[in-house]
Amino acid sequence: MHSKTDVKTLIIKIGSSILSGNDLGLNSARIASLVYHIAKLKQTIPNIVIVSSGAVASGFKLLGFPSRPKDIVDKQASAAVGQARLIWTYEQAFAQYNINVAQVLLTKDDLSNRKRYLHARSALKRLLELGVIPIINENDTIIVDELKYIESFGDNDNLGALVAGIVDGDLLLILSDVDGLYTADPSKDKNAEIIHKVEYINDDIMDSAGGSISSVGTGGMKSKIQAAKKALEAGCEVAIIRGMEPENIEKFFKEDNIGTYFYQSVSSIKKRKFWIGYAAIPKGAVIIDNGADNALLNNKSLLAKGIININGKFQAGAVVSIINNNREIARGKIRYSSADLLKIMGKASSEIYDILGYKISDEVIHKDDLLLI
């Protein structure tokens, strides 16, 4: 486990419920307090990135909506207006401490493209070198995230995990409207106890995660645990703390009983595998049998013999989902097109050349191009 004093690159994810006031607009006083404590942290932590929700929550009141709109187009309009107000509020607050900020709006499609992913990495790294705090949000004006559109991050918890991987983060600090992860839903179970440290994210930990109690945001505790798992695989430790009291940001680095701390217990994965597993958008799916599933779990490559069906049309080099028993178990970069896979699935590797007239490799997906999820 890293020492908290060793953190050099910190990602702070701030949810909509933290940024909103009682009138469901921006809570300027709380934002000012958040910025004050973040500015103090920057005196000892050189690289800080903020992943901020709040565009829709900031904008819908400005447009005259009485509550967060349900219509997708109204949400997009609210995000467009609200993002401008949100970044202006951050800019004014950080200016008091002579800290420059940068607005970065991303979509899943941006990061799914390997070249653009690397360009985003270079740009963010350079901003950090220049002492700037990048403020990142999903481009909600063009993304239909509430419909679970495939090209959405789903919520900013998962975006925070991806950003942690992009910038080689040491710690992802998720500010929530609850104190951390509990053994049960504290609003329903008076005996629920907070879990201060988590070494392994297993089924019991996932079962402890309840739904969102906020009408403002979209990410519940389960999404935060999923994000923690991704960030840990990138080598970035994670903490979930209550952000309603901004002083908790500093307290976390000084005390052991603030929030829930997820620390690294296994080796991090290679950056390329992280991109394959979590940033790239799958172009299709290969359905595998139980034997192939067991092979992948034992760090083996995927062979044509273990494939029983194909979903979608894709070219060689695409990232695809790997499914067994109706459950996605992995993602990988495929070496054969869907058309060719339909010809060789279920066949031995020794038969590939005779069937196709060429052979790239014995492996359909090499283990170095595959990530279990």
C-alpha positions as CSV (number, residue, x, y, z in Angstrom):
1,M,0.0,0.0,0.0
2,H,1.3,3.5,-0.9
3,S,1.7,6.0,1.9
4,K,-0.7,8.9,1.5
5,T,2.3,11.2,1.7
6,D,3.7,9.6,-1.4
7,V,0.9,10.8,-3.7
8,K,2.2,12.9,-6.6
9,T,-0.7,12.6,-9.0
10,L,-4.2,13.0,-7.5
11,I,-7.5,12.7,-9.3
12,I,-10.5,14.2,-7.4
13,K,-13.9,13.2,-8.7
14,I,-16.7,15.5,-7.5
15,G,-20.3,14.4,-7.9
16,S,-23.3,16.6,-8.8
17,S,-24.8,16.2,-5.3
18,I,-21.7,17.8,-3.8
19,L,-21.8,20.8,-6.1
20,S,-25.5,21.5,-5.9
21,G,-27.3,23.7,-3.3
22,N,-30.7,23.2,-1.8
23,D,-32.2,25.0,-4.9
24,L,-30.5,22.4,-7.1
25,G,-28.3,25.0,-8.6
26,L,-24.5,25.4,-7.9
27,N,-23.6,25.7,-4.3
28,S,-21.0,28.5,-4.7
29,A,-20.0,28.5,-1.1
30,R,-19.3,24.8,-1.1
31,I,-17.3,25.0,-4.3
32,A,-15.3,27.8,-2.8
33,S,-14.5,25.7,0.2
34,L,-13.6,22.7,-2.0
35,V,-11.3,24.8,-4.0
36,Y,-9.7,26.2,-0.9
37,H,-8.8,22.7,0.4
38,I,-7.7,21.5,-3.0
39,A,-5.4,24.6,-3.4
40,K,-3.9,23.7,0.0
41,L,-3.2,20.1,-1.2
42,K,-1.5,21.4,-4.3
43,Q,1.2,22.9,-2.1
44,T,2.4,19.3,-1.5
45,I,0.8,17.3,-4.3
46,P,2.2,18.7,-7.6
47,N,-0.3,17.1,-10.0
48,I,-4.0,17.4,-9.4
49,V,-6.8,16.6,-11.9
50,I,-10.5,17.2,-11.2
51,V,-13.2,15.1,-12.7
52,S,-16.3,17.1,-12.2
53,S,-20.0,16.4,-12.7
54,G,-22.5,19.1,-12.4
55,A,-23.1,20.5,-15.9
56,V,-26.8,19.4,-16.0
57,A,-27.3,20.2,-12.3
58,S,-25.8,23.7,-12.9
59,G,-27.8,24.4,-16.1
60,F,-31.4,23.3,-15.7
61,K,-32.3,26.0,-13.2
62,L,-30.8,28.7,-15.5
63,L,-33.1,27.5,-18.3
64,G,-36.2,27.7,-16.1
65,F,-36.7,24.0,-15.5
66,P,-38.2,23.4,-12.0
67,S,-36.3,20.1,-11.5
68,R,-33.7,18.0,-13.4
69,P,-35.3,17.4,-16.8
70,K,-36.1,13.8,-17.9
71,D,-36.2,14.6,-21.6
72,I,-32.8,13.9,-23.2
73,V,-32.7,17.0,-25.4
74,D,-33.5,19.2,-22.3
75,K,-30.7,17.5,-20.4
76,Q,-28.3,18.2,-23.3
77,A,-29.4,21.9,-23.4
78,S,-29.0,22.1,-19.6
79,A,-25.5,20.6,-19.9
80,A,-24.5,23.1,-22.6
81,V,-25.5,26.1,-20.5
82,G,-24.4,24.5,-17.2
83,Q,-20.9,23.6,-18.3
84,A,-20.1,27.2,-19.0
85,R,-21.3,28.3,-15.6
86,L,-19.5,25.4,-13.9
87,I,-16.1,26.0,-15.4
88,W,-16.4,29.8,-14.9
89,T,-17.2,29.1,-11.2
90,Y,-14.1,26.9,-10.8
91,E,-11.9,29.4,-12.7
92,Q,-12.9,32.3,-10.5
93,A,-12.4,30.3,-7.3
94,F,-9.0,28.9,-8.3
95,A,-7.8,32.4,-9.5
96,Q,-7.8,33.5,-5.9
97,Y,-4.9,31.1,-5.3
98,N,-3.1,31.9,-8.6
99,I,-3.9,28.5,-10.0
100,N,-4.9,28.1,-13.7
101,V,-7.5,25.6,-14.7
102,A,-8.3,24.0,-18.1
103,Q,-11.6,22.6,-19.3
104,V,-11.4,19.2,-21.0
105,L,-14.6,17.6,-22.3
106,L,-14.3,13.9,-23.3
107,T,-16.5,11.3,-24.9
108,K,-16.1,7.5,-24.8
109,D,-15.4,7.7,-28.5
110,D,-12.5,10.0,-27.9
111,L,-10.8,7.5,-25.7
112,S,-11.8,4.4,-27.7
113,N,-9.6,5.6,-30.5
114,R,-6.1,4.6,-29.6
115,K,-4.4,7.6,-31.3
116,R,-6.8,10.1,-29.7
117,Y,-6.4,8.3,-26.3
118,L,-2.6,8.9,-26.5
119,H,-3.1,12.5,-27.6
120,A,-5.4,13.1,-24.6
121,R,-2.7,11.6,-22.4
122,S,0.0,13.8,-23.8
123,A,-2.2,17.0,-23.5
124,L,-3.1,16.2,-19.9
125,K,0.4,15.4,-18.9
126,R,1.6,18.7,-20.4
127,L,-1.0,20.6,-18.5
128,L,0.1,19.0,-15.3
129,E,3.7,19.9,-16.1
130,L,2.6,23.5,-16.5
131,G,1.0,23.5,-13.0
132,V,-2.5,23.6,-14.5
133,I,-5.4,21.8,-12.9
134,P,-7.4,20.1,-15.7
135,I,-11.1,20.0,-15.0
136,I,-12.6,17.1,-16.9
137,N,-16.2,16.2,-17.6
138,E,-18.0,14.0,-20.1
139,N,-19.4,16.0,-23.0
140,D,-23.0,15.6,-21.9
141,T,-24.3,17.9,-24.7
142,I,-23.7,15.1,-27.3
143,I,-23.8,12.0,-25.1
144,V,-27.0,10.1,-24.2
145,D,-25.7,8.6,-21.0
146,E,-29.0,8.0,-19.2
147,L,-30.0,5.7,-22.0
148,K,-26.9,3.6,-21.4
149,Y,-25.7,4.5,-24.9
150,I,-22.7,2.3,-25.6
151,E,-20.4,5.3,-26.3
152,S,-21.0,6.8,-22.8
153,F,-18.8,6.3,-19.8
154,G,-22.0,5.7,-17.9
155,D,-21.1,8.1,-15.1
156,N,-18.2,10.2,-14.0
157,D,-17.0,7.6,-11.4
158,N,-15.9,5.5,-14.4
159,L,-14.6,8.5,-16.2
160,G,-12.5,9.2,-13.1
161,A,-11.0,5.7,-13.2
162,L,-10.1,6.1,-16.9
163,V,-8.5,9.4,-16.2
164,A,-6.5,7.8,-13.4
165,G,-5.1,5.3,-15.9
166,I,-4.4,8.0,-18.5
167,V,-2.4,10.3,-16.2
168,D,-0.7,7.5,-14.2
169,G,-2.5,8.5,-11.0
170,D,-1.5,7.5,-7.6
171,L,-4.8,8.1,-5.9
172,L,-8.4,8.6,-7.1
173,L,-10.4,10.5,-4.4
174,I,-14.1,10.1,-5.0
175,L,-16.2,12.7,-3.2
176,S,-19.6,11.3,-2.4
177,D,-22.8,12.2,-0.5
178,V,-22.1,9.4,1.9
179,D,-19.2,8.7,4.3
180,G,-17.9,5.7,2.3
181,L,-18.7,2.1,1.8
182,Y,-20.8,0.4,4.4
183,T,-21.5,-3.2,5.3
184,A,-25.2,-2.5,4.3
185,D,-27.3,0.5,3.2
186,P,-27.0,2.8,6.3
187,S,-30.4,4.4,5.4
188,K,-32.1,1.1,5.8
189,D,-29.9,-0.8,8.3
190,K,-29.1,0.9,11.6
191,N,-26.4,-1.7,12.3
192,A,-24.5,-0.9,9.1
193,E,-20.8,-0.1,9.7
194,I,-18.4,1.8,7.5
195,I,-15.6,-0.2,5.9
196,H,-12.4,1.8,6.3
197,K,-10.0,-0.4,4.3
198,V,-10.6,-2.7,1.4
199,E,-7.8,-4.9,0.0
200,Y,-9.8,-7.1,-2.4
201,I,-13.0,-6.1,-4.3
202,N,-14.9,-9.4,-4.2
203,D,-18.6,-10.4,-4.4
204,D,-19.2,-9.4,-0.8
205,I,-17.9,-5.9,-1.4
206,M,-20.1,-5.6,-4.5
207,D,-23.1,-6.8,-2.5
208,S,-22.4,-4.1,0.1
209,A,-22.9,-1.4,-2.5
210,G,-26.4,0.1,-2.6
211,G,-28.1,2.4,-5.1
212,S,-27.7,6.2,-5.4
213,I,-29.8,8.1,-2.9
214,S,-29.3,11.4,-4.8
215,S,-31.8,12.8,-7.3
216,V,-29.1,15.0,-8.7
217,G,-26.4,12.5,-9.8
218,T,-26.4,9.3,-11.7
219,G,-23.6,7.3,-10.1
220,G,-24.5,5.1,-7.0
221,M,-22.1,3.2,-4.7
222,K,-22.0,0.2,-7.1
223,S,-20.6,2.4,-9.9
224,K,-18.0,3.8,-7.4
225,I,-16.8,0.2,-6.6
226,Q,-16.6,-0.7,-10.3
227,A,-14.6,2.5,-10.9
228,A,-12.3,1.6,-7.9
229,K,-11.7,-1.8,-9.5
230,K,-10.6,-0.2,-12.8
231,A,-8.4,2.3,-11.1
232,L,-6.7,-0.3,-9.0
233,E,-5.9,-2.3,-12.1
234,A,-4.2,0.8,-13.5
235,G,-2.1,1.0,-10.4
236,C,-4.0,3.9,-8.8
237,E,-5.4,3.5,-5.3
238,V,-8.9,4.8,-4.5
239,A,-10.7,6.4,-1.6
240,I,-14.4,7.3,-1.2
241,I,-15.1,10.1,1.3
242,R,-18.0,12.3,2.2
243,G,-17.6,15.5,0.2
244,M,-20.4,17.5,1.8
245,E,-17.8,18.7,4.3
246,P,-14.9,19.8,2.0
247,E,-12.4,19.8,4.9
248,N,-12.5,16.0,4.6
249,I,-10.3,16.3,1.6
250,E,-7.4,17.4,3.8
251,K,-8.4,15.2,6.7
252,F,-8.2,12.1,4.6
253,F,-4.4,12.7,4.2
254,K,-3.9,13.2,8.0
255,E,-6.3,10.6,9.5
256,D,-7.0,6.9,9.1
257,N,-10.8,6.9,9.8
258,I,-12.0,9.1,7.0
259,G,-14.0,7.3,4.3
260,T,-13.1,4.0,2.6
261,Y,-9.6,3.3,1.3
262,F,-9.1,0.8,-1.5
263,Y,-5.5,-0.1,-1.7
264,Q,-3.4,-2.1,-4.2
265,S,-3.0,-5.8,-3.5
266,V,-2.0,-7.0,-6.9
267,S,0.3,-5.8,-9.7
268,S,-1.2,-3.2,-12.1
269,I,-1.8,-4.2,-15.7
270,K,0.0,-2.8,-18.7
271,K,-1.3,0.5,-20.0
272,R,-2.3,-1.0,-23.4
273,K,-4.3,-3.7,-21.6
274,F,-6.1,-1.0,-19.6
275,W,-7.1,0.7,-22.8
276,I,-8.3,-2.5,-24.4
277,G,-10.4,-3.4,-21.3
278,Y,-11.8,-0.1,-20.3
279,A,-11.4,2.7,-22.8
280,A,-12.0,1.0,-26.2
281,I,-15.6,0.4,-27.4
282,P,-16.1,-3.2,-28.4
283,K,-17.0,-3.6,-32.1
284,G,-18.6,-7.0,-31.6
285,A,-18.5,-10.1,-29.5
286,V,-17.2,-13.7,-29.6
287,I,-19.1,-16.3,-27.6
288,I,-16.9,-19.0,-26.1
289,D,-17.4,-22.4,-24.5
290,N,-16.5,-23.3,-20.9
291,G,-13.2,-24.8,-21.9
292,A,-12.0,-21.6,-23.4
293,D,-13.3,-19.7,-20.4
294,N,-11.2,-21.8,-18.1
295,A,-8.2,-21.3,-20.4
296,L,-8.5,-17.5,-20.2
297,L,-8.8,-17.7,-16.4
298,N,-5.5,-19.5,-16.4
299,N,-3.7,-16.8,-18.5
300,K,-4.0,-18.6,-21.8
301,S,-4.8,-17.1,-25.2
302,L,-8.1,-17.6,-27.0
303,L,-8.1,-20.1,-29.8
304,A,-10.6,-20.6,-32.6
305,K,-11.5,-24.0,-31.2
306,G,-13.1,-22.4,-28.2
307,I,-15.4,-20.1,-30.1
308,I,-19.0,-21.2,-30.6
309,N,-20.6,-18.0,-32.1
310,I,-19.9,-14.4,-33.3
311,N,-22.0,-11.3,-32.7
312,G,-21.6,-8.3,-35.0
313,K,-19.3,-7.5,-37.9
314,F,-15.7,-6.3,-37.3
315,Q,-12.3,-6.3,-38.9
316,A,-9.1,-7.8,-37.6
317,G,-7.5,-5.5,-35.0
318,A,-10.9,-4.5,-33.5
319,V,-11.5,-4.8,-29.7
320,V,-14.3,-7.2,-29.0
321,S,-16.2,-8.5,-25.9
322,I,-15.6,-12.2,-24.9
323,I,-18.8,-13.8,-23.6
324,N,-19.5,-17.1,-21.8
325,N,-22.9,-18.1,-20.5
326,N,-24.4,-14.7,-21.3
327,R,-21.7,-12.9,-19.2
328,E,-18.9,-10.7,-20.5
329,I,-15.8,-12.1,-19.0
330,A,-13.1,-10.3,-21.0
331,R,-12.2,-7.9,-23.8
332,G,-9.5,-8.4,-26.3
333,K,-8.0,-7.3,-29.6
334,I,-9.0,-9.8,-32.3
335,R,-6.6,-11.0,-35.0
336,Y,-9.2,-12.2,-37.5
337,S,-12.3,-10.5,-38.9
338,S,-15.8,-11.7,-38.0
339,A,-16.2,-13.1,-41.5
340,D,-13.1,-15.3,-41.2
341,L,-14.0,-16.3,-37.6
342,L,-17.3,-17.7,-38.8
343,K,-15.3,-20.0,-41.0
344,I,-12.7,-21.1,-38.4
345,M,-14.6,-21.1,-35.1
346,G,-14.6,-24.5,-33.4
347,K,-11.7,-25.6,-35.6
348,A,-8.2,-26.5,-34.5
349,S,-5.4,-23.9,-35.0
350,S,-3.7,-26.4,-37.4
351,E,-6.7,-26.1,-39.8
352,I,-6.8,-22.3,-40.1
353,Y,-4.5,-22.1,-43.1
354,D,-6.3,-24.7,-45.1
355,I,-9.7,-23.0,-44.4
356,L,-8.7,-19.4,-45.0
357,G,-5.6,-19.7,-47.3
358,Y,-3.6,-17.6,-44.8
359,K,-2.8,-17.7,-41.1
360,I,-1.9,-14.8,-38.9
361,S,-1.3,-16.8,-35.8
362,D,-2.6,-19.8,-33.8
363,E,-4.2,-17.4,-31.4
364,V,-7.5,-15.6,-32.2
365,I,-6.8,-13.2,-29.3
366,H,-3.3,-13.4,-27.7
367,K,-3.2,-13.2,-23.9
368,D,-1.1,-10.1,-24.2
369,D,-4.0,-8.4,-26.0
370,L,-6.7,-9.5,-23.5
371,L,-8.0,-8.3,-20.2
372,L,-10.4,-10.2,-17.9
373,I,-13.0,-7.9,-16.5
